Amino acid sequence: MADHLDLLIAMMDEARRIGLIEETAPDPNRAPAPAPDQENASGIDSFLRAT
């Protein structure tokens, strides 16, 4: 599992390096996203909260 996470991080870093992903500051005028429903969270949501 850790190997998969390392690969994902490396892919995200490369995407940032070549400009596919822009680093931006949060917009202070935008309302925060609502909190996800803990009981109905999908597997990926649960995984992301756990990391």
Order of alpha helices (4+ residues) and beta strands (2+ residues): alpha-alpha
